[in-house]
Amino acid sequence: MLQGFALGGIQIGVSLTVNLLIVLVAGTLAGFLVARPRWLRTQRYLMGSVLGALAVKLATDHARPSPA
């Protein structure tokens, strides 16, 4: 039982650390993009292009018959 609590505590600690780093990087990136509108526009066009290409790929992908 003690081993379970130790493992749970370690898992919570690692999860908290990773989530904190994600929040800090996202906040820093948001500040960077707000200060530089050209980067924000570039990022939007890039993501729009990637999502558009994915949509075309999904629309033109032929379904394969499942093996019987």
KATA-V16807 format. One record per residue. N is the residue number from 1. RES is the residue in one letter. PHI is phi in degrees with one decimal (* if undefined). Layout:
BEGIN
n=N res=RES phi=PHI
n=N res=RES phi=PHI
END
This chain:
BEGIN
n=1 res=M phi=*
n=2 res=L phi=-63.7
n=3 res=Q phi=-63.3
n=4 res=G phi=-63.9
n=5 res=F phi=-67.0
n=6 res=A phi=-64.8
n=7 res=L phi=-63.3
n=8 res=G phi=-61.8
n=9 res=G phi=-64.0
n=10 res=I phi=-64.3
n=11 res=Q phi=-60.7
n=12 res=I phi=-63.8
n=13 res=G phi=-63.6
n=14 res=V phi=-64.7
n=15 res=S phi=-61.6
n=16 res=L phi=-62.0
n=17 res=T phi=-64.2
n=18 res=V phi=-63.8
n=19 res=N phi=-64.0
n=20 res=L phi=-63.4
n=21 res=L phi=-64.1
n=22 res=I phi=-62.7
n=23 res=V phi=-64.7
n=24 res=L phi=-66.4
n=25 res=V phi=-65.9
n=26 res=A phi=-63.3
n=27 res=G phi=-65.2
n=28 res=T phi=-64.3
n=29 res=L phi=-64.9
n=30 res=A phi=-62.3
n=31 res=G phi=-62.6
n=32 res=F phi=-61.9
n=33 res=L phi=-70.4
n=34 res=V phi=-66.3
n=35 res=A phi=-75.3
n=36 res=R phi=-129.2
n=37 res=P phi=-60.1
n=38 res=R phi=-64.4
n=39 res=W phi=-64.1
n=40 res=L phi=-63.1
n=41 res=R phi=-64.0
n=42 res=T phi=-61.5
n=43 res=Q phi=-63.6
n=44 res=R phi=-65.8
n=45 res=Y phi=-65.4
n=46 res=L phi=-63.4
n=47 res=M phi=-66.6
n=48 res=G phi=-63.0
n=49 res=S phi=-65.6
n=50 res=V phi=-63.6
n=51 res=L phi=-67.8
n=52 res=G phi=-64.2
n=53 res=A phi=-63.7
n=54 res=L phi=-64.1
n=55 res=A phi=-63.4
n=56 res=V phi=-64.1
n=57 res=K phi=-61.3
n=58 res=L phi=-67.2
n=59 res=A phi=-71.0
n=60 res=T phi=-98.5
n=61 res=D phi=-73.8
n=62 res=H phi=-86.3
n=63 res=A phi=-72.1
n=64 res=R phi=-90.5
n=65 res=P phi=-67.7
n=66 res=S phi=-77.2
n=67 res=P phi=-67.1
n=68 res=A phi=-81.9
END
